Structure formats: C-alpha cells, structure tokens
Amino acid sequence: MQRIFVGDVQGCADELGDLVARARAAFGGEFELWLVGDLVNRGPANLRVLEMVRALADGGRARFVLGNHELALLRVAAGLRKLRPGDTVRDVLEAGGDWIAWLRAQPLLVVDRLGTERFAMVHASLPPGAELDALSARTERIAARLAESRKAAARLLAADLHEDEDADLLARLTRCRSIDARGRWSSREPSRPDDAWHARWLAGSPHYGVVYGHWSTQRLHVASGLRGLDTGCVYNGAWGDGVLTAWLPAPDAARPFAVPDDHFWQIAARARYWHEEE
C-alpha cells in the first residue's frame, strides 16, 4: 500500500482531485492519503475537499489531522469567532448535516511507522524533547475533549492558553512556527534560523520523524527526520508558484526519513485563490 502524505489543501478541490486521479492511475486502489491538516479555508471549494477526504476515509483510504483553519471553523460554528473577509468556509457552515461533529472527532496527532522508523503526523509542530508515546496519549485526551460535545469543544476552544495546558498544547500543535531560547512558542516566523520550531526539536536528537504542514512561506522542507509539505497551493503567485505537494515514501524503504529524498509529487495550482488584502 502506497502512503501519500499531502500538504495543506485549503479548499483547493480541483488540485486535490488531480492528485487523487494521479494516484489512482499509478496505484489503482492501493494507496492511502495522509493529510497534514488545513483542508479548508481561503480556497474556493472547501465542502468538496471534505467530501473527497471523507469518502476516502470511510473506505479506510485516508487519514488527516486537524489544522488551525479547521479549529477556526469550529470556533465560528461555536459562536466564538466571526467570519472574516478572507474566510471561505461558508459552504461548509451552510451544508448542514454533521460536518462540524465529524471535524471535531478527528485527531490532532497520528503516530505510526514507516519502515524501521516511527513518525508523527501533525499540522504545525511538536514540542522539543517530546516523548512520542506520552505526547500521543495527551493529544488523544485533548481530541476527546473536542469530540465529547459542542459545549465541551467550545470550552476548550475558548480557554485561556495560560490557564489551560490542553488549550496551549492544542494551539501549539496547530499554530507554532518558532520557539525562542527561553522556550516560548509563537505562531510568528522565526527571526533566526535557530528559533524555528524544528531546529529546537532537532537539537534534542529525536528518534522519530515528523510530517507537518502550516508553513507555506518556508516551502517544501526536506531534512533528516522532517518533511514539511505546505507549499502554498492556495497562495499561488504570492511568493512563487503555488503547488499542492505530496510525499510518497517508498513502501520498502527501511529509513524513508533519510536525505536526500526525491519521492515527491507536485500538482500545480490552477489559479491564485487568496490575496493578502482579503
């Protein structure tokens, strides 16, 4: 079975459809999509993206983790946040059905193995020095709070990050890009390379890999133990050509997180869907 890890889709349904079509042509039914979150927002067809992913997931052919844009959608649905000019998730909000409940039931972290290596798939970052089993157990508890009920989810999503450790970790997993020398994390891009979250994480000599998204201006990030897949499909033209990137580690590779690595597909964006002034 070929695993296909996919960067931030953000409502780019045509490009995701192109990727799925290419996968079917190459592997027939023998593939799984693993998506790093931010399936929705800023792109034109969020509901269609969710429908494609859910259909594959229901057949055991897709897994994904929640990103900051899914959490923003959940906050809107809970009445904690108003839609902003650049938000394009009205199609999901107006669709009815159980889309919000389905999103609330999705994981924040997926831990598995490729070849001889364990790995975690997360949207934005992992804390430096995180022990994988303990972190997985904690994120499962946080995900259970989201899935428990609308009220429980709203309480978590509205919690003060300084007062609720679960809320802080939830935000960190889905928003963090930098960590300073004092260990304080931020969603802002780092001012120094050493402050990038993954530089701090690598300094701890972790024994597992990470697949992540969230950081489109960084573009494709390939380093030993790391695969950063957000390449700004929805922002096509803002800082170069936008593409939807997929990583296809060889199923028989013992150490797929080694470098160099050229096992990538890139689907060109069909348009520029989002502009900064929005």
VMD Tcl script that draws the C-alpha trace (Angstrom):
set ca {
  {0.00 0.00 0.00}
  {1.42 3.36 -1.03}
  {1.05 6.10 1.54}
  {0.71 9.58 0.09}
  {1.29 12.42 2.55}
  {-0.37 15.63 1.39}
  {0.32 19.25 2.32}
  {-2.22 21.95 3.13}
  {-5.14 21.77 0.67}
  {-7.14 24.79 1.94}
  {-10.14 24.33 -0.29}
  {-8.20 23.66 -3.50}
  {-10.53 20.85 -4.55}
  {-9.50 20.74 -8.22}
  {-5.86 20.25 -7.30}
  {-6.70 17.58 -4.74}
  {-8.83 15.88 -7.39}
  {-5.86 15.98 -9.79}
  {-3.69 14.36 -7.11}
  {-6.22 11.61 -6.40}
  {-6.61 10.93 -10.12}
  {-2.84 10.61 -10.50}
  {-2.73 8.25 -7.51}
  {-5.46 6.06 -8.97}
  {-3.65 5.93 -12.30}
  {-0.38 4.97 -10.61}
  {-1.59 2.62 -7.85}
  {-5.16 1.63 -8.63}
  {-6.83 1.21 -5.27}
  {-3.58 0.52 -3.41}
  {-2.95 3.93 -1.87}
  {-3.84 5.92 1.24}
  {-3.92 9.70 1.63}
  {-2.42 11.09 4.83}
  {-3.23 14.80 5.07}
  {-1.47 17.23 7.41}
  {-4.48 19.44 8.14}
  {-5.87 22.73 6.87}
  {-8.15 21.02 4.39}
  {-10.33 24.14 4.44}
  {-10.38 27.93 4.15}
  {-9.13 30.59 1.76}
  {-9.68 28.32 -1.22}
  {-12.84 28.06 -3.34}
  {-14.33 24.61 -2.62}
  {-13.96 23.57 1.00}
  {-17.01 21.34 1.18}
  {-15.91 19.44 -1.93}
  {-12.49 18.83 -0.35}
  {-14.12 17.49 2.82}
  {-16.42 15.27 0.78}
  {-13.48 13.75 -1.12}
  {-11.45 13.14 2.01}
  {-14.39 11.77 3.99}
  {-15.32 9.35 1.21}
  {-11.76 8.02 1.17}
  {-11.59 7.92 4.98}
  {-14.86 5.99 5.20}
  {-13.28 3.40 2.91}
  {-10.13 3.22 5.04}
  {-8.10 5.11 2.45}
  {-7.44 8.48 4.14}
  {-6.34 9.92 7.46}
  {-5.86 13.52 8.46}
  {-5.14 15.72 11.46}
  {-6.80 18.98 12.41}
  {-5.10 22.24 11.49}
  {-5.57 25.81 12.64}
  {-8.12 26.51 9.89}
  {-10.29 23.57 10.95}
  {-10.15 24.91 14.51}
  {-11.08 28.38 13.26}
  {-14.09 26.84 11.52}
  {-15.06 25.07 14.75}
  {-14.80 28.38 16.60}
  {-17.12 30.04 14.09}
  {-19.60 27.18 14.40}
  {-19.47 27.52 18.20}
  {-20.10 31.27 18.07}
  {-16.62 32.09 19.40}
  {-15.39 33.81 16.24}
  {-16.99 35.73 13.40}
  {-16.25 35.04 9.75}
  {-13.53 37.34 8.46}
  {-13.24 38.81 4.95}
  {-10.68 36.18 3.87}
  {-12.63 33.20 5.21}
  {-14.26 30.99 2.59}
  {-15.82 28.29 4.75}
  {-19.43 29.43 4.41}
  {-20.07 26.46 2.10}
  {-19.30 24.08 4.99}
  {-21.32 26.06 7.53}
  {-24.35 26.12 5.23}
  {-24.13 22.47 4.21}
  {-25.97 21.14 7.24}
  {-25.51 17.55 8.18}
  {-22.85 16.54 10.65}
  {-19.76 18.17 9.18}
  {-18.86 20.08 12.33}
  {-19.29 16.98 14.52}
  {-17.22 14.97 12.04}
  {-14.39 17.51 12.18}
  {-14.50 17.62 15.97}
  {-13.93 13.85 16.00}
  {-10.67 13.99 14.03}
  {-7.23 13.56 15.65}
  {-4.59 16.19 16.35}
  {-1.68 13.78 16.02}
  {-1.23 10.45 14.28}
  {1.65 8.19 15.27}
  {2.71 5.26 13.10}
  {5.72 3.63 11.49}
  {7.40 3.83 8.08}
  {9.99 1.13 7.51}
  {12.03 0.91 10.71}
  {11.20 4.48 11.76}
  {8.37 5.75 13.93}
  {6.86 9.07 12.94}
  {4.23 11.59 13.91}
  {1.95 13.50 11.55}
  {0.88 16.88 12.95}
  {-0.29 20.13 11.45}
  {2.27 22.66 12.70}
  {4.84 21.50 15.25}
  {5.86 19.28 18.13}
  {7.40 20.48 21.41}
  {11.18 19.97 21.67}
  {12.07 16.87 23.62}
  {8.58 15.42 23.32}
  {8.43 11.70 24.07}
  {6.19 10.28 21.41}
  {4.01 7.88 23.39}
  {3.34 10.38 26.18}
  {2.57 13.14 23.67}
  {0.25 10.83 21.74}
  {-1.67 9.91 24.89}
  {-2.04 13.56 25.85}
  {-3.25 14.64 22.42}
  {-5.77 11.80 22.43}
  {-7.20 13.21 25.65}
  {-7.39 16.69 24.12}
  {-9.06 15.31 20.99}
  {-11.57 13.52 23.23}
  {-12.49 16.89 24.78}
  {-13.17 18.27 21.30}
  {-15.25 15.27 20.31}
  {-17.22 14.97 23.55}
  {-19.88 17.58 22.76}
  {-20.36 21.03 21.26}
  {-20.21 22.56 24.74}
  {-17.05 20.71 25.72}
  {-15.40 21.71 22.45}
  {-16.45 25.34 22.91}
  {-14.98 25.40 26.43}
  {-11.66 24.07 25.16}
  {-11.55 26.38 22.14}
  {-12.35 29.41 24.32}
  {-9.88 28.55 27.09}
  {-7.02 30.87 28.05}
  {-3.73 29.36 26.86}
  {-2.02 30.48 30.06}
  {-4.58 28.75 32.26}
  {-5.39 25.55 30.37}
  {-2.44 23.33 29.42}
  {-4.58 21.38 26.96}
  {-5.58 24.56 25.16}
  {-1.93 25.63 25.00}
  {-0.81 22.31 23.52}
  {-3.72 22.35 21.08}
  {-2.65 25.78 19.85}
  {0.99 24.76 19.72}
  {0.31 21.66 17.63}
  {-1.72 23.66 15.11}
  {-0.08 27.10 15.04}
  {3.55 27.14 16.22}
  {6.38 28.18 13.88}
  {9.04 29.45 16.27}
  {10.40 28.83 19.76}
  {12.77 31.27 21.44}
  {15.75 30.49 23.66}
  {13.51 30.65 26.75}
  {11.17 28.02 25.32}
  {8.31 30.39 24.50}
  {6.49 29.42 21.33}
  {4.90 31.69 18.73}
  {2.90 31.41 15.53}
  {5.17 34.06 14.00}
  {8.01 33.06 11.72}
  {11.37 32.93 13.48}
  {13.74 35.88 13.28}
  {16.73 33.50 13.47}
  {17.10 30.00 11.99}
  {17.85 28.56 15.44}
  {14.41 29.69 16.63}
  {12.47 27.64 14.07}
  {10.45 25.06 15.97}
  {12.05 22.20 14.06}
  {15.57 23.47 14.82}
  {14.77 23.31 18.54}
  {13.16 19.90 18.05}
  {16.16 18.51 16.14}
  {18.52 19.77 18.85}
  {17.02 17.16 21.16}
  {18.16 14.31 18.86}
  {14.69 12.78 18.48}
  {14.34 9.15 17.47}
  {11.31 9.59 15.20}
  {10.29 11.58 12.15}
  {7.69 14.31 11.70}
  {5.44 15.08 8.75}
  {3.84 18.52 9.03}
  {2.38 21.49 7.14}
  {1.29 25.01 8.14}
  {4.33 26.98 6.94}
  {3.74 27.91 3.31}
  {6.44 30.60 3.06}
  {9.04 28.01 4.09}
  {8.04 25.98 1.02}
  {8.96 22.29 0.85}
  {11.15 21.41 3.83}
  {13.17 18.22 3.47}
  {15.63 17.44 6.26}
  {16.66 14.30 8.09}
  {13.62 13.29 10.12}
  {11.43 16.10 8.74}
  {9.05 16.53 5.84}
  {7.29 19.92 5.73}
  {4.71 19.78 2.95}
  {2.87 23.13 2.87}
  {3.82 24.74 -0.45}
  {1.11 27.38 -0.68}
  {-1.24 25.99 -3.31}
  {-3.95 28.46 -2.29}
  {-1.49 31.40 -2.41}
  {-0.32 30.76 -5.98}
  {1.72 33.75 -7.17}
  {2.12 35.36 -3.74}
  {5.70 34.12 -3.28}
  {6.29 31.95 -6.30}
  {4.25 29.25 -7.97}
  {1.80 27.55 -5.65}
  {1.64 23.78 -5.73}
  {-0.04 21.02 -3.79}
  {2.80 18.81 -2.61}
  {2.65 15.11 -1.81}
  {5.35 12.90 -0.34}
  {5.37 9.25 -1.41}
  {7.92 7.34 0.70}
  {8.89 4.05 -0.87}
  {6.91 1.26 0.86}
  {10.02 -0.93 1.09}
  {12.39 1.79 2.37}
  {13.87 0.98 5.77}
  {14.66 4.66 6.55}
  {12.34 6.85 4.48}
  {13.13 9.99 6.52}
  {16.76 9.95 5.34}
  {18.03 12.56 2.91}
  {18.41 13.18 0.03}
  {14.86 12.35 -0.99}
  {13.09 12.94 -4.29}
  {9.87 10.99 -3.67}
  {7.53 13.93 -4.21}
  {4.68 14.89 -6.50}
  {3.66 18.48 -7.03}
  {0.31 19.48 -8.53}
  {0.32 23.00 -9.99}
  {-2.31 25.39 -8.69}
  {-4.90 26.26 -11.32}
  {-5.35 29.83 -10.07}
  {-4.47 32.26 -7.29}
  {-7.30 31.82 -4.85}
  {-6.36 34.14 -2.00}
  {-4.86 37.63 -1.83}
  {-3.26 39.25 1.20}
  {-5.62 42.24 1.07}
  {-8.51 39.90 1.78}
}
mol new
graphics top color blue
foreach p $ca { graphics top sphere $p radius 0.5 }
foreach p [lrange $ca 0 end-1] q [lrange $ca 1 end] { graphics top cylinder $p $q radius 0.2 }
display resetview
